Amino acid sequence: MPEIRLKYPEYTEVMLLKDIKPGKSKVKRHKKKPVTDLRRSQLQKMALKLQLDNLDDTQYHKLCNRIVMLQNAHDYRKPIPLAVTINRQTLVYSFSWQTRESVVKYFVSLANSKGITHEHLDEKHREMVNSNYSY
């Protein structure tokens, strides 16, 4: 303090304490990547349902089995199969394991629209799978 007073005579101990006092430190939040792929978003929804809903034994076991199946498929990076039936003809369209939920929902809404054919769906599926454009 005496060295400071030599250079700055008006400087007091109260001023020194205010200058030295540490300010409130902000706690940095870690950024989380948003969950966009279909299986992880379904897993999150099921985990939330498991926590919040009061399920009986059969519903609980059914939900747990579904969670295990989705988790295994996600761990082994298996493609997402989507069976579509039009005019009593069923075809399975598969999407990459990383496909976003919105893309699959768009494809389902397209499949449920009137007047759609498997040829048109197949063309749209190829376009969606091979394109870098996000739907």
C-alpha positions in Angstrom: 0.0 0.0 0.0 2.8 2.5 0.7 4.2 2.0 -2.8 0.8 2.7 -4.3 0.3 5.8 -2.1 3.6 7.2 -3.4 2.5 7.1 -6.9 -1.3 7.7 -6.3 -1.8 9.8 -3.1 -5.7 9.8 -3.2 -5.9 6.0 -3.5 -7.4 4.4 -0.3 -7.6 0.9 1.1 -11.3 0.8 0.4 -10.6 1.5 -3.3 -7.9 -1.3 -3.2 -10.3 -3.8 -1.8 -12.9 -2.9 -4.4 -10.3 -3.4 -7.2 -9.1 -6.7 -5.8 -12.5 -8.1 -5.1 -13.3 -10.8 -7.6 -16.4 -10.4 -9.6 -19.1 -13.1 -9.9 -17.8 -15.8 -12.2 -20.2 -17.1 -14.8 -20.7 -20.8 -15.0 -20.3 -21.8 -18.6 -22.9 -24.2 -19.9 -21.7 -27.0 -22.1 -23.3 -27.0 -25.5 -25.3 -30.0 -26.4 -25.9 -31.2 -29.9 -29.5 -31.4 -30.7 -31.0 -34.9 -31.1 -32.3 -35.1 -34.6 -32.0 -38.7 -35.7 -35.1 -40.8 -35.5 -34.0 -43.5 -33.1 -32.4 -41.2 -30.6 -35.4 -38.9 -30.5 -37.7 -42.0 -30.1 -35.5 -43.2 -27.3 -35.7 -39.9 -25.6 -39.5 -39.8 -25.9 -39.7 -43.3 -24.5 -37.4 -42.6 -21.6 -39.5 -39.6 -20.7 -42.7 -41.7 -20.9 -41.0 -44.3 -18.6 -40.2 -41.6 -16.1 -43.4 -39.6 -16.1 -46.2 -42.0 -16.8 -47.6 -44.5 -14.4 -47.5 -47.7 -16.4 -48.9 -51.1 -15.5 -46.6 -54.2 -15.8 -47.5 -55.1 -19.4 -47.1 -51.6 -20.7 -43.8 -51.2 -18.8 -42.4 -54.4 -20.2 -43.6 -53.6 -23.7 -41.9 -50.1 -23.5 -38.7 -51.6 -22.1 -38.5 -54.2 -24.9 -39.0 -51.5 -27.5 -36.3 -49.4 -25.9 -33.9 -52.3 -25.9 -34.6 -53.1 -29.6 -34.1 -49.5 -30.6 -30.9 -49.1 -28.6 -29.4 -52.3 -30.1 -30.4 -51.2 -33.6 -28.8 -47.8 -32.9 -25.7 -49.3 -31.4 -25.1 -51.6 -34.4 -26.1 -48.8 -36.8 -28.7 -50.8 -38.6 -30.8 -49.1 -41.3 -34.3 -48.0 -40.4 -36.8 -50.2 -42.3 -40.1 -48.6 -43.3 -42.8 -50.9 -44.7 -45.3 -49.2 -47.0 -48.5 -51.0 -48.2 -50.3 -49.5 -51.3 -53.0 -51.5 -53.1 -52.2 -54.6 -51.1 -48.6 -54.5 -52.2 -46.0 -54.0 -49.5 -42.5 -52.7 -50.1 -39.8 -52.0 -47.5 -37.9 -48.7 -47.8 -34.8 -48.4 -45.7 -33.1 -45.3 -44.5 -29.7 -44.7 -43.0 -29.4 -45.1 -39.2 -28.5 -41.4 -39.0 -31.7 -40.2 -40.8 -33.4 -37.3 -39.1 -36.9 -37.8 -37.7 -38.3 -35.0 -39.9 -37.2 -36.9 -43.1 -38.9 -40.1 -42.1 -42.0 -38.2 -41.1 -42.1 -36.5 -44.4 -41.7 -39.8 -46.2 -44.6 -41.3 -44.1 -46.8 -38.3 -44.9 -45.9 -38.7 -48.6 -46.8 -42.5 -48.4 -50.1 -41.7 -46.7 -51.2 -39.2 -49.4 -53.9 -40.1 -51.8 -52.9 -41.2 -55.3 -49.3 -42.1 -54.5 -47.8 -45.2 -56.2 -44.8 -47.3 -55.3 -43.0 -46.0 -58.4 -43.3 -42.4 -57.2 -42.4 -43.3 -53.7 -39.3 -45.3 -54.9 -38.2 -42.3 -56.9 -38.7 -39.9 -54.0 -36.9 -42.4 -51.7 -33.9 -42.6 -54.0 -33.8 -38.8 -54.2 -34.0 -38.4 -50.4 -31.3 -41.1 -49.7 -28.8 -39.9 -52.4 -29.3 -36.2 -52.0 -27.3 -33.9 -49.7 -30.3 -31.6 -49.6 -32.1 -31.8 -46.2 -35.8 -32.3 -46.3 
